[in-house]
Amino acid sequence: SHMQMTTPMLMLTIALMIKLAIAPFHLWLPDVIQGLDLMTCLILLTWQKLAPMALMIQIGPELNPMLLTTFGTMSIILGGWGGLNQPQIRKIMAYSSTAHLGWMAVVLIYSPQLTILNLLLYLMMTTAMFLMLLNLSSTSVNKMATSWAKNYSLTMTMMIILMSLGGLP
């Protein structure tokens, strides 16, 4: 039964959750992301998610649904709370990643195809956000607020994407 996991499968699941920064294994991500330049952050928050998510989707039927639901829900909550009141865009993006991967972990149980769609949307929004941050040289919410004068439409688009990454549709 998939409700009981073998030790190797449990170890693989935990390793993938650490790599994906799914709670409670997410604590490393915000500080690591904060210390990196924007392009490296983009790679870590997008490209680095592809292989572990592909493996999670492939072994999905063998995973314990209770484990995925529990850790996924924890990720959604802790990712959402962690991103609140953060002045640094990179940390907001790290917590957003944790929350989005939590949703993907929960959805994986019911619909792997929807998980793939969710991953693709997350990758597109995150890539767009970081490319705009690079274009405007913004790394904090305060800097982002002052970039209206530089490029109004780009800043407005960036705000919409940030709200979408924060959970608004």
Rosetta blueprint (number, residue, H / E / L):
1 S L
2 H L
3 M L
4 Q L
5 M L
6 T L
7 T H
8 P H
9 M H
10 L H
11 M H
12 L H
13 T H
14 I H
15 A H
16 L H
17 M H
18 I H
19 K H
20 L H
21 A L
22 I L
23 A L
24 P L
25 F L
26 H L
27 L L
28 W H
29 L H
30 P H
31 D H
32 V H
33 I H
34 Q H
35 G L
36 L L
37 D L
38 L H
39 M H
40 T H
41 C H
42 L H
43 I H
44 L H
45 L H
46 T L
47 W H
48 Q H
49 K H
50 L H
51 A H
52 P H
53 M H
54 A H
55 L H
56 M H
57 I H
58 Q H
59 I H
60 G H
61 P H
62 E H
63 L L
64 N L
65 P H
66 M H
67 L H
68 L H
69 T H
70 T H
71 F H
72 G H
73 T H
74 M H
75 S H
76 I H
77 I H
78 L H
79 G H
80 G H
81 W H
82 G H
83 G H
84 L L
85 N L
86 Q L
87 P L
88 Q E
89 I H
90 R H
91 K H
92 I H
93 M H
94 A H
95 Y H
96 S H
97 S H
98 T H
99 A H
100 H H
101 L H
102 G H
103 W H
104 M H
105 A H
106 V H
107 V H
108 L H
109 I H
110 Y H
111 S L
112 P H
113 Q H
114 L H
115 T H
116 I H
117 L H
118 N H
119 L H
120 L H
121 L H
122 Y H
123 L H
124 M H
125 M H
126 T H
127 T H
128 A H
129 M H
130 F H
131 L H
132 M H
133 L H
134 L H
135 N H
136 L H
137 S L
138 S L
139 T L
140 S E
141 V H
142 N H
143 K H
144 M H
145 A H
146 T H
147 S L
148 W L
149 A L
150 K L
151 N L
152 Y H
153 S H
154 L H
155 T H
156 M H
157 T H
158 M H
159 M H
160 I H
161 I H
162 L H
163 M H
164 S H
165 L H
166 G L
167 G L
168 L L
169 P L
